[in-house]
């Protein structure tokens, strides 16, 4: 589904897509994927999501550990199988979107933790798709779960977020805010140098104020 959406909008002339999700409980499946793909303990990959208390966080960590242990033999070294066994449908759609974006040379804006986990799966499946990714915001699930974001950033490599505003809502909120910055950056790439600008329309001896 994600790949077909990107293909459709690219055919209409779009060259930037924002990749995000809307859902409940998907930080748990994302944390499980991160733990499995990076061989990291669940405690470092899990945050409080929408506000779990200590007991809820402990249960989340236990759940992720159990899921990774149950599927460890089947998913070892196979990101596609890890996605099939641990990921949700929204994560699978985002993985498809990232892979299709690379095929069509479309910039894909990554929107936070869950989107970045999907990006990591996509990169493990097709390393070339990393080249079209731009990161809108920090990758931590929430402020007290910075370890997971750091693990993600290291696994993806050379991550520089466009906005440092602690935006972690998801739902493409940070990605949409980052798009005007991308447009501005693209415009500046074609801007004249100071010397060229001063020379435009000026004959020798002209004065400027």
C-alpha positions as CSV (number, residue, x, y, z in Angstrom):
1,X,0.0,0.0,0.0
2,X,2.7,2.5,0.9
3,X,4.6,1.9,-2.4
4,X,1.5,2.4,-4.5
5,X,0.7,5.7,-2.8
6,X,4.2,7.0,-3.4
7,X,4.1,5.8,-7.0
8,X,0.7,7.5,-7.5
9,X,1.8,10.9,-6.1
10,X,5.1,10.8,-7.9
11,X,3.3,10.2,-11.2
12,X,1.4,13.5,-10.6
13,X,4.7,15.4,-10.1
14,X,5.3,15.2,-6.4
15,X,9.0,15.0,-5.5
16,X,8.8,15.0,-1.7
17,X,6.7,12.7,0.5
18,X,6.2,12.8,4.3
19,X,6.1,9.3,5.8
20,X,4.3,8.9,9.1
21,X,1.6,7.0,10.9
22,X,-1.5,7.2,13.1
23,X,-2.2,4.4,15.5
24,X,-2.2,3.1,19.1
25,X,0.2,0.6,20.5
26,X,2.6,0.9,17.6
27,X,5.5,2.1,19.6
28,X,5.6,-1.4,21.1
29,X,5.9,-3.1,17.7
30,X,8.4,-0.5,16.6
31,X,10.5,-1.1,19.7
32,X,10.4,-4.8,19.0
33,X,11.6,-4.3,15.5
34,X,14.4,-2.0,16.7
35,X,15.5,-4.4,19.3
36,X,15.5,-7.3,16.8
37,X,17.3,-5.4,14.0
38,X,20.0,-4.0,16.3
39,X,20.4,-6.9,18.8
40,X,19.6,-4.4,21.6
41,X,17.8,-5.2,24.9
42,X,14.2,-4.1,25.0
43,X,14.7,-1.8,28.0
44,X,16.8,0.5,25.8
45,X,14.3,0.5,22.9
46,X,11.1,1.1,24.8
47,X,9.6,4.4,26.0
48,X,6.4,5.3,27.7
49,X,4.5,5.9,24.5
50,X,1.4,8.0,25.2
51,X,2.1,8.1,29.0
52,X,2.6,4.6,30.5
53,X,3.2,4.4,34.2
54,X,6.1,2.3,35.6
55,X,4.0,-0.9,35.6
56,X,2.9,-0.3,32.1
57,X,6.4,0.4,30.9
58,X,7.7,-2.8,32.6
59,X,4.9,-4.8,30.9
60,X,5.8,-3.2,27.5
61,X,9.5,-4.2,28.0
62,X,8.6,-7.7,28.9
63,X,6.3,-8.0,25.9
64,X,9.0,-6.8,23.5
65,X,11.6,-9.2,25.1
66,X,9.2,-12.1,24.8
67,X,8.3,-11.3,21.1
68,X,11.9,-11.0,20.1
69,X,12.8,-14.2,21.9
70,X,9.9,-16.1,20.4
71,X,10.9,-15.1,16.8
72,X,14.7,-14.8,17.2
73,X,15.6,-17.9,15.2
74,X,13.3,-17.0,12.3
75,X,14.2,-13.4,11.9
76,X,18.0,-13.5,12.4
77,X,19.5,-11.5,9.6
78,X,16.2,-11.2,7.7
79,X,14.7,-7.7,8.0
80,X,11.7,-8.7,5.8
81,X,10.8,-11.6,8.1
82,X,11.3,-9.4,11.2
83,X,8.8,-6.9,9.7
84,X,6.4,-9.7,9.0
85,X,6.6,-11.2,12.5
86,X,7.0,-8.1,14.6
87,X,5.7,-5.1,12.6
88,X,2.3,-3.7,12.2
89,X,0.5,-3.0,8.9
90,X,1.3,0.7,9.2
91,X,5.0,0.0,9.5
92,X,4.9,-2.3,6.5
93,X,3.2,0.5,4.5
94,X,5.9,3.0,5.5
95,X,8.7,0.5,4.6
96,X,7.1,0.2,1.1
97,X,6.9,3.9,0.8
98,X,10.6,4.4,1.6
99,X,11.7,1.7,-0.9
100,X,9.4,3.1,-3.6
101,X,10.7,6.6,-2.9
102,X,14.2,5.5,-3.7
103,X,13.2,3.8,-6.9
104,X,11.5,7.0,-8.1
105,X,14.1,9.4,-6.8
106,X,11.6,11.1,-4.4
107,X,12.7,12.6,-1.1
108,X,11.2,10.8,1.9
109,X,10.8,12.9,5.1
110,X,11.1,10.6,8.2
111,X,8.8,11.6,11.0
112,X,10.1,10.5,14.4
113,X,10.5,7.2,16.1
114,X,8.1,4.8,14.4
115,X,8.7,6.3,11.0
116,X,12.4,5.9,11.6
117,X,12.1,2.3,12.6
118,X,10.3,1.7,9.3
119,X,13.1,3.6,7.6
120,X,15.6,1.3,9.3
121,X,13.8,-1.8,8.0
122,X,13.7,-0.3,4.5
123,X,17.5,0.4,4.7
124,X,18.2,-3.1,5.8
125,X,16.2,-4.4,2.9
126,X,17.5,-1.9,0.3
127,X,20.5,0.1,1.5
128,X,20.2,2.5,-1.4
129,X,17.0,4.0,0.0
130,X,18.9,5.7,2.8
131,X,20.1,8.3,0.2
132,X,16.5,9.8,-0.2
133,X,15.7,10.1,3.5
134,X,15.6,13.4,5.3
135,X,14.8,13.5,9.1
136,X,12.3,16.0,10.4
137,X,12.9,15.6,14.1
138,X,14.6,13.7,16.8
139,X,14.2,9.9,16.7
140,X,13.6,9.2,20.4
141,X,10.1,7.8,21.2
142,X,9.8,10.4,24.1
143,X,12.1,12.5,26.2
144,X,12.9,9.8,28.8
145,X,13.6,7.3,26.1
146,X,16.6,8.9,24.4
147,X,18.5,5.6,24.2
148,X,16.2,4.2,21.6
149,X,16.6,7.3,19.5
150,X,20.4,7.2,19.8
151,X,20.4,3.5,18.7
152,X,18.2,4.3,15.7
153,X,20.4,7.3,14.7
154,X,23.5,5.2,14.9
155,X,21.9,2.3,12.9
156,X,20.7,4.7,10.2
157,X,23.9,6.7,10.2
158,X,24.5,10.5,9.7
159,X,21.1,11.6,11.0
160,X,20.7,15.4,11.2
161,X,17.1,16.4,12.1
162,X,15.7,19.5,10.5
163,X,13.9,20.6,13.6
164,X,15.2,20.4,17.2
165,X,12.0,21.2,19.0
166,X,11.2,17.9,20.8
167,X,8.4,17.1,18.4
168,X,7.3,13.5,19.0
169,X,3.6,13.5,18.2
170,X,4.1,11.5,14.9
171,X,1.3,11.6,12.4
172,X,3.6,13.5,10.0
173,X,3.3,16.7,12.2
174,X,7.1,17.3,12.3
175,X,7.6,16.2,8.7
176,X,5.0,18.7,7.4
177,X,6.7,21.5,9.4
178,X,10.1,20.5,7.9
179,X,8.9,20.7,4.2
180,X,9.2,24.5,3.9
181,X,12.8,24.2,5.1
182,X,13.5,21.7,2.4
183,X,12.0,24.0,-0.2
184,X,14.1,26.9,1.1
185,X,17.2,24.8,1.1
186,X,16.6,23.6,-2.5
187,X,16.0,27.2,-3.6
188,X,19.3,28.3,-2.0
189,X,21.2,25.7,-3.9
190,X,20.4,27.6,-7.1
191,X,21.0,31.1,-5.6
192,X,23.5,33.4,-7.1
193,X,26.7,34.2,-5.3
194,X,27.1,37.7,-3.9
195,X,29.4,38.7,-6.8
196,X,26.9,37.4,-9.4
197,X,24.1,39.2,-7.7
198,X,25.9,42.5,-7.6
199,X,26.9,42.1,-11.3
200,X,23.3,41.6,-12.5
201,X,22.3,44.6,-14.6
202,X,25.2,46.8,-13.4
203,X,27.5,48.4,-15.9
204,X,31.0,49.4,-14.9
205,X,30.9,52.5,-12.9
206,X,27.3,52.1,-11.6
207,X,26.9,52.9,-7.9
208,X,24.8,50.9,-5.4
209,X,23.2,52.2,-2.3
